[in-house]
């Protein structure tokens, strides 16, 4: 997409130019954030993946690990490289999105759709934080483009590449299963294209999809289907424990409004409703191309929205569905709404810039970019002061992953204390080798009240070590104020977990 095409937005040259300059400023801010933003725990955790190659991993398929492995092998193991990797994949996604949107909208409509996509905080997140969603969205867009060419332009060989793309989307994140599901749904609903379900090209695509996702199934077969089980009932605490939680649904609405921005989110659902109402909610009466886009939007969005009444749905799980949702809404959304969306987006990005640069509102959570490098330096000094010790933490994966990124040697996780530790249960998993050794336990205290040590050594540590001594806490400062606190314990004589 060229600047000349960008300025062709129809609704007045002056307003179009303002939109262009604001989008350029937002993009410039995103590029600047790469160099001023510290590593998020997700960056560190998927870097940990990449340093331990496998067919798949406990909580996700391997694609993000492959991408980070490639970039760090070429450019070095630096935090900036991790963010550049995410940014490069996201830039490619936006470029491919424009070409996919042009299939449905033409040049001007695709330009409007790409403007809307670029205005979202979803793109900012994908650009700056390494997660499986980053490659997922790229392969999702590729699959949409290839399926359009195969179905509507009758280019049969595109079925083959579409099967590969859908497989690679699944190899990025299990949400990729909504791609073949959406395809089958569209073909079932479409009187014109239903016969494709029995065509050899469709089945070639199915076979290639299954071949490409084979590594994920092999890993699960070798590990008692641990990943599938985790992403299924165990992740939602089993269906028997579910009960109506309205605050989960409200939380979903809130964080989706944040990442998509309320104007665009409202427009998507308003115009989708109008399309459905016009057809009297009879999907067989919806025009084929609109039906195609809806089949890759409604199943994913509706599934997670319904689940949000009984369990917490994470901020990023709905992201792929918005791709075709944005293309669809671009057929109808007025230019003045686009202008307001971009203005609101610029305002939010300027606020984000202030937070990243000055950190005026400390994040009382381990899901932050701030202070990890300083923690790494101080833990390194502790390791010098207490040689022949191993290091571990027990806050899920966050502190352990950050220390594995920012320090030398291996940092263990909460499996040291007999708790499930995600991918850490599969790397250096023989904890019997540590028996009798001393350790440094780094305990994050995100909601700390004061700078003092804890009142006493936690009882749970004494179940796994002969003795425990608390050291001075690690305090992370910003402008002279303590904004993060980590308790530090010297633990003597590891007993093991008894497993």
N, C-alpha and C positions, 0 to 999 in steps of 0.2 A: 504494500500500500504506500503510495507516494504522497508527498505533501499536497501536490496538486489535486489528487483524488480526495484527500481529507477536506480540502476547502470547498469541494463541490456539495457539501451538505446543504440541502435545500431548506431554507427558512430565513434567508437573508444573509448576505456576505459578511456583514459586520459581526453578527452573532456567531456565525461559523468560525470566523477568525478568532474570536474570543475563546471558543471551545478548543480550537487547535492549540492556542498558546497555553491554556490551562492544562490540557492533556500533556503537552510537552514539559510543563513545569512539574506536574505530578510524576512523570516518568523520570525526570532529572532528580527529583527527591528520592525516588526508589533507588536509583543508581548510587546516590550519595549515601543512603542508609547502609549499603553493603560495607562501606569502609568505617562506619562509626558504630555499628551495632555489634555487640558481643555475641558469643555463641549461645543460641537457645539450647535447652536440653535435648530437643528433637534433633538439632544439628549433630550434637555429640553422640546421641544414641545410634543414629543411622550411620555415622562415621564408624562407630563401634562395629556395626554390621559389616561395613565394607572392609574392615581390617581382619575379618574372620570369614572368608568366602565359604558359602554353602549353597546348596540347591534352593533352599528357602530358609525362613527363620520363624521363631516361635510365634510372634505376633503379626508378621506381615510377609508377603512374598518378597523376592530378592531384587526387584528392578532398581529401587533407590540405592541399594548397596552397590550395584553394578555401575551406576552413573557416578557416584561419589568415588568409587575405586578408580574409575577412568580419569576423572579430573584431578584427584590427588596424586595419581601416578605421573600425570603429565606436568602438573604445576606445583606440587609439593603439598605437604599436610599442614595447611594453614586454615584458620577460620574463614578468612576472606575467600579462599578457594571453594569452600563448601557453599558459601552464599553465591559466588559467581556461577557455580554449577547449577544451583536452583534458578538463578536469573536467566542463564542461557536457555535452559529447558523451557522456562516460562515465556521468554521472548519468541522462541520457536512455536510454542503453543498459540500465542496471539497471532503470529503470521499465518499459521495453518487455519486458525479460526476464521480469519478474514476470507481465505479461499473457500472454506466450507460454507460460510455465510453467503458468499457471492453466488453459490449454486442456487440458493433459494431467493435471494433478494436483489441480485444484480450489484453493480459497483457502488452506487450511491447507498443502497440499503445496507450492504456489507460494511461500508464505511461507518454508517451510523451504529450498527451492531458492535463493531470493533471499538468505537468510541465508548459505548456503554460498558463493554467488558473492561476496557482500560481504566474506567473510572472507579471500578470496584476495589475495595480493600481485599477482596479475594485474590486478585492479582498481586497485590503487595505481599500478602502472606506467602503465596506460592513462590514469589521471587526471593524472599529473604529467609525462609525457614525450610530446611531440607526435610521433606516428609514424603511418604509414598503417594500423596495426592499430586505432587508435582509431575511425575511421569504419567500418572493415571490420566490427568486431564489432557496431556499431549496425545497419548494413544487414543483417548476417547474422541478427540477432534479428528484424528486421522481416520478412525473407523467410520465416523459419521460421513466424512467426505467420500471414502471409498464405497460405502454402502449406497450413497446417493448415486454415484456413477454406475454401480452395478445394477441397481434397481430401476432408476428413472432414465438413465442413458443407455441401458442395455449393453453395458461393457462387461461381458461375462468374466473376463480374466480378473477384473477388480474384485470378484468374490474371493479369489484366493488370497489376495493381499488384505482384504477385510477380515478374513479369518485369522490371519497372523496378527493384525492390529488388535482385534478383540482379545486374542490370547495374551498379547503383551500388556494390555490394560489389566487383565486379571493377574498377570505376573507382577503388576505394580501394586494392586490392592484388590481385596476380594470384592469390593464394590463394582469392579469391572464385570461381574456376572450380570449386571443390569443391561449391558450392551447386547449380548445374545438374547436375553429375555425380551428386551425392547424390540429387537428385530423380529423374533417369532410372533410377538403380539401384533406388530404392524402387519405382517403377512397374513395372520389369521383374520384381521379386521378389514383388510383391503381386498375388495372383490376383483380389482384389476390385477393385482400382483400375487394373489393367494397361490396361484399355481407354481410360484417359485419354490414353495415348500417341498415339492417333489422333483425339483430340477437337480441335475447332477452338480451344478455349480454351487448351489446352496449347500449340498452335502460335502463338497470339497472344502467349503469354508468351515463347516462344522468339524470335519476331520482335522484340518490344520489348527483350528482353535484348540482341540483336545491334545494335539501333539505339542503345541507351544506351552500349554499349562502343565505338561507332564512333570517337569522338575518339582513343582509345588506338591503334586500328589506323591511323588517318590519320597520326598522329605517327610511328608505326613505318614506315609506307610512305615517308614523306618523309625518314626518317633511316636507311634501309637496315636496318630491323628491329633497330636497335641495342639497344633495351630487351629485346625477346624473346630476342635472342642472349645478352645479359648475364645474364638470369635463367635461361637454360637451361644449355647445356654449359659456357660460359665461366665461369659462377659456380662450378661444381663442378670446374673445371680439366680438363674433358672426361672422358668415361667411361674413356678409355684410361689415364688417370693414377690412377684410383681403385683402392684396395686396402683390404683389411680393416683397420680401425682400431678395436679394442675400446674404446679410451679415448674415442672420439667417442660411442659408445653410452652409456658410463658418464657422460659429460658431459651427455648429453641427460637421462638419469634424474635426475641431480643438479639441474640447473637447473629441470626440470619440477617436482621435489619442492619446490623453493624457491618458485616462483611460484604453485603450486596449494596447497601445504603438504602434507606427507606423508600425513596422516590422510585427507584428501579424495582425494588421488591414488590411494592404495591402495584406498580404498572404491570409486572409479569402476571400476578395473580388476577388482577382486574381484567386484562385482555384475554387471558386464558379462559376465565369465566365467561366472557362475552362470546368467545368462539364456541364454547360448549353450549351455552344458552341458545345461540343462533341455530345450532343443529339439534336443539331440544334434547341435548345430552345423548344423542344417538350417534355413536362413533362411526357408524357405517355411512353417515351423511356428511362427515367432515371431508373436505378436499384432501386428496392423497398426500400432498407435500406437508400440509399442516398436520395431518394425522401422523405422518412419519416423525415430525419434530415432537409431537405430544407423546409418542410412545417411548421416547428417550428422556422425557421430562416427568410425566405424571407418575409412572410406577415407582421411581426412586423417591421423588418428593413426597408422594402420598404414603409410601411404606414407612419412611422415617418419621413423618409427621404423626402418624397413628401410634408408632412406637413411643413417641415422645410423651404420651400420656401415662406410660407405665415405667419408663426408664430414661436415663439421661442420654441424649443424643449429642455427640460432639459437634463442635462448630464446623468441622470440615467435611462431614459425611455427606452433605447434600450438594457439595460443590459441582460434581459432574452434571447433575440435572439442569443447572442454570445455563449451561452452554447452549442447548437447544431452546431453552426458555428465552434467552436473550435474543436469539435469532428470530423466534416467533414474535416477540413483543416489538421488534424493530419494524415490523410491518405496519404497526398502528401508533406507536408512541409519538406524540407531537414533539416538534423541535424544541419548543419552550421547556418541555419536561427534561429533554436531554441537557439543555443549558443549565437548568436547576440542579440536575444530578451531578454535573461536572463541578459546579460551584460548591456544592456541599462536599463533594469528594476532595476538592482542593483544600477546603477549610479543615477537614479531618486529617489530611496529610500534613498540613502545617502544624496542627496540634501534635501529631505523632513525631514530627521533627523536633519540636520543642521538648517533648518527653525523652526522646533518644539523646539529645544533646545535653540537656540540663538535668534530667531526671527529677523534676520537681515533685512527682507523685510516686514514691517508692512502691514497687509491687510487693505486697505481702504474700508472696508465693514463690515456690521454686521455679515456676514458669516465667522466668525473666531472663533477659540478656545481660543484666548488670552484675558485675562483681566476680564472675567466674574466673577470669584471668588472675585476679588478685588472690582468690582462694587457691588456685593452682600454685602460685608462688609460695604462699605460706605453708601449704601442705608439703611442698618440696623441701622447705627448710625443716619442717618437723621430721621428715624422713631422714635428713642428714643427722639430726639430733638423736634420733632413735633408729639406728641402723638395724638391719636384719628383721624388720617388721613388715607385715603386709598391711594394706590399707583397705578399709571397706566402709560402706555407708548403707543406709536402710530406708531410703525414701522413694521406693519404687525403683526407678532407673536413673533419676535425674543427676544427683550428685556423683554417683559412680561413673556415669557416662561422661560427665564433664571432666572429671579427674583423669579418666582414661584418655581424653583428648588433649588435656593441658599439662599432664605430668608424664614422666617416664615410669616404666613398670606397670603392673596390672593392678587395677582397683576392683575389688570384689563388691558384690551387692548384698542384699538382705538374705540370700541363701546361706550366708555365714551363720545367720540366726535361725536357720530352719524354715524360712519363709520362701514362697514362690518368688522368683526373681526374673521372670520373663526370659530374654535371650541369655542372661547371665547364668541360667541353669544349664546351658548347653556349651559354654565356653569356660575352659579351666574348671570343669565341673567336679573333678575328683578332689573334694575338700579334705579327704583323709591325709593328703600330702601336707596339709597345714597344721596337723595336730602337734601340740606342744610349742607352736610358734607364738610370738607376741604380735600384737596388732595395734594400729591406730584407727580408731572409730571416729568418723566425721559425721556429726549429727546436725543437719540443717534445722534451724529454728526460725522459720519465716515470720512468725507473729510474735517475735521477742518483745519483752517489756523493758528489760534493763540489760546492762553490759556484764552482769555478774555471771559467775559459774552457776551450774545447776546446784541444787541443794544437796544431792548425793548421787552416787553412781546408780544408774538404772538397774533394777533387780534383774531384768531380762538379760543383761550382759553377764551377770554373775552365774547364770545357768550355763553359759558357754565358755567362760574363762575362769581361771583360778582366782585372779584378783583384777581389780579395775581402779585406775587412778585418773581423776579428771585433771586435765591441763587447762591453761588459760584459753578462753574461747578465741576464735578467729573473728575479728570484727571488720566489716567492709564499710568504708566511709565514702560519703559524697559531700563535698563542700564542708568538711569538718563534722558532719553528722553521721552517726552509725545508721546504716540502712539495711545491713544484713548481718546475721549472726550464725556462727557454726560452733557448736560445742565439740570439744575434742577430748577423747579418752584414750589413755594408754592401757591396753588390755594385755595381761600376762597369761601365757599358757592356754592356748586354744584347746578345748575339749572335743571339738567336733559336734555334729548335729545329732549323732546317734542313728542316722539313717543308713 
